[in-house]
Amino acid sequence: EDWRNDAYIADIVSGEVTRLELGPGLVYRQALSDLYALYFTLHPDGDNAVLLDTNPKSPTFHQIIARIPLDPLQNPPPRGGDPFAAESRRVSISPDGRWGFISHGGDGLISIIDTQTQQVVNKLATPTPLTAGGYLIAVQSDMELGDTIGR
């Protein structure tokens, strides 16, 4: 829980690097669209979705624009314990950046985030517990699928 996480944005033309603090706790991979990067922080004091503006035409480009509280996991990492020995979350975002998705590992739920209102608007129940967070991918029939995260 004492881990600190940052997003670093590098301008490959100028060489300038911007550091943005994501918050305390554990952060896994982000999800990317043309409009946003979506992260989550996993912390004993509360988990959050973190929305970062990636749209170069936006006045808030390269800024964290929202920290959205997430409902706690039923089996979260214990304070002072090994965060990898408990449940976790995973993240995805729709290709158009309109909807974010964050799993509730072990609980079989996925929070749906409206990126325009910057809040959780619904939860999907899944037929499995999504152990360790599961794996998520968001697709849209009218948009080309492109995984922008290297694995």
DOPAKE-619662 format. One record per residue (C-alpha): z, x, y; residue in one letter. Coordinates in steps of 0.2 Angstrom, whole numbers, plus 2048, in hexadecimal, padded with zeros to 3 digits. Each point is the difference from the previous one (the first is absolute). Last residue first. Layout:
SITE_Z_X_Y_aa
SITE_Z_X_Y_A;
...
//
This chain:
SITE_Z_X_Y_aa
SITE_78A_80D_7DC_R;
SITE_7F6_7FF_810_G;
SITE_803_7F0_80A_I;
SITE_7F1_7F8_808_T;
SITE_7FB_7F5_7F2_D;
SITE_7F1_7F7_805_G;
SITE_7FC_7EE_7FB_L;
SITE_7F1_7F9_80A_E;
SITE_804_7F0_809_M;
SITE_7FC_7ED_7FE_D;
SITE_809_7FE_7EF_S;
SITE_810_808_806_Q;
SITE_80A_80C_7F6_V;
SITE_812_805_801_A;
SITE_807_80D_7F3_I;
SITE_812_801_7FA_L;
SITE_808_80A_7F2_Y;
SITE_811_7FC_7F9_G;
SITE_810_803_80B_G;
SITE_80A_80A_7F3_A;
SITE_7FF_7F1_7F4_T;
SITE_7F5_7F2_808_L;
SITE_80B_7F3_7F7_P;
SITE_7F1_7F7_7F8_T;
SITE_7F8_7EF_802_P;
SITE_7FF_803_813_T;
SITE_808_7F5_80E_A;
SITE_7F8_801_811_L;
SITE_80A_801_810_K;
SITE_7FC_7F9_810_N;
SITE_7FF_803_813_V;
SITE_808_811_802_V;
SITE_7FE_805_812_Q;
SITE_7F5_809_80C_Q;
SITE_7F8_7F1_808_T;
SITE_7EF_808_7FF_Q;
SITE_804_80B_7F0_T;
SITE_804_7F0_7F6_D;
SITE_80B_808_7F2_I;
SITE_800_7F9_7EF_I;
SITE_80F_805_7F5_S;
SITE_7FC_803_7EE_I;
SITE_80D_7FA_7F3_L;
SITE_804_804_7EE_G;
SITE_812_805_803_D;
SITE_7FF_811_7F7_G;
SITE_7F7_808_80E_G;
SITE_7FE_7F5_810_H;
SITE_7EE_803_805_S;
SITE_7F9_802_811_I;
SITE_7F0_7F8_806_F;
SITE_7F8_801_811_G;
SITE_7F3_7F4_807_W;
SITE_7F4_800_80E_R;
SITE_7FA_813_7FE_G;
SITE_7EE_7FB_7FC_D;
SITE_801_809_7EF_P;
SITE_810_7F7_7FC_S;
SITE_810_80B_7FF_I;
SITE_809_807_7F1_S;
SITE_812_806_7FD_V;
SITE_80C_804_7F2_R;
SITE_812_7FE_7FE_R;
SITE_80F_807_7F7_S;
SITE_80C_7FD_7F2_E;
SITE_80E_80C_7FA_A;
SITE_800_812_7F9_A;
SITE_7F4_807_80C_F;
SITE_80C_7FE_80F_P;
SITE_80D_80B_7F8_D;
SITE_811_7FB_806_G;
SITE_809_803_811_G;
SITE_7FE_7ED_804_R;
SITE_7F9_7F7_7F1_P;
SITE_7ED_7FE_7FE_P;
SITE_7FD_7EE_801_P;
SITE_802_7F3_7F1_N;
SITE_7FE_7EF_808_Q;
SITE_7F5_807_80D_L;
SITE_804_7FB_812_P;
SITE_7F5_7F4_80A_D;
SITE_7F5_80A_80C_L;
SITE_802_803_812_P;
SITE_7F1_803_80A_I;
SITE_7FF_810_80B_R;
SITE_7F1_7FD_80C_A;
SITE_7F4_809_80C_I;
SITE_801_812_7FA_I;
SITE_7F4_809_80B_Q;
SITE_7F0_809_7FD_H;
SITE_7F5_7F4_80A_F;
SITE_80B_7F4_80A_T;
SITE_7F3_7FC_80D_P;
SITE_7F4_7FC_7F1_S;
SITE_7EE_807_7FF_K;
SITE_805_80E_7F5_P;
SITE_807_7F4_7F3_N;
SITE_80D_809_7F5_T;
SITE_810_7F6_807_D;
SITE_80F_804_7F5_L;
SITE_809_7F2_7F7_L;
SITE_811_804_7F8_V;
SITE_807_7F4_7F2_A;
SITE_812_801_7FF_N;
SITE_80E_802_7F3_D;
SITE_813_7FE_804_G;
SITE_810_80A_801_D;
SITE_7FD_808_7EE_P;
SITE_7EF_806_806_H;
SITE_7EE_7FE_7FA_L;
SITE_7F4_802_80F_T;
SITE_7EF_7F8_7FF_F;
SITE_7EF_805_806_Y;
SITE_7F1_7F7_807_L;
SITE_7F2_809_809_A;
SITE_7F6_7F5_80B_Y;
SITE_7F0_7FA_808_L;
SITE_7F2_809_7F6_D;
SITE_80A_7FD_7F0_S;
SITE_80D_80B_7F8_L;
SITE_80E_7FF_7F3_A;
SITE_80E_80C_801_Q;
SITE_807_80B_7F2_R;
SITE_813_801_7FC_Y;
SITE_80E_800_80D_V;
SITE_812_802_7FB_L;
SITE_80E_7FE_80D_G;
SITE_801_802_813_P;
SITE_7F3_7FB_80C_G;
SITE_7ED_802_802_L;
SITE_802_80D_80E_E;
SITE_7EF_803_808_L;
SITE_7F9_812_802_R;
SITE_7EF_803_80A_T;
SITE_7F5_80F_7FC_V;
SITE_7F3_807_80C_E;
SITE_7F3_80B_7F8_G;
SITE_7F3_7F9_80D_S;
SITE_7F2_7FB_7F4_V;
SITE_80B_7FD_7F0_I;
SITE_80C_7F5_809_D;
SITE_80F_800_7F4_A;
SITE_80C_7F1_7FE_I;
SITE_810_805_7F8_Y;
SITE_80B_7F2_7F9_A;
SITE_812_804_7FE_D;
SITE_80E_7FD_7F3_N;
SITE_812_804_801_R;
SITE_80A_801_7F0_W;
SITE_812_7FC_802_D;
SITE_7FF_7F1_7F4_E;
//
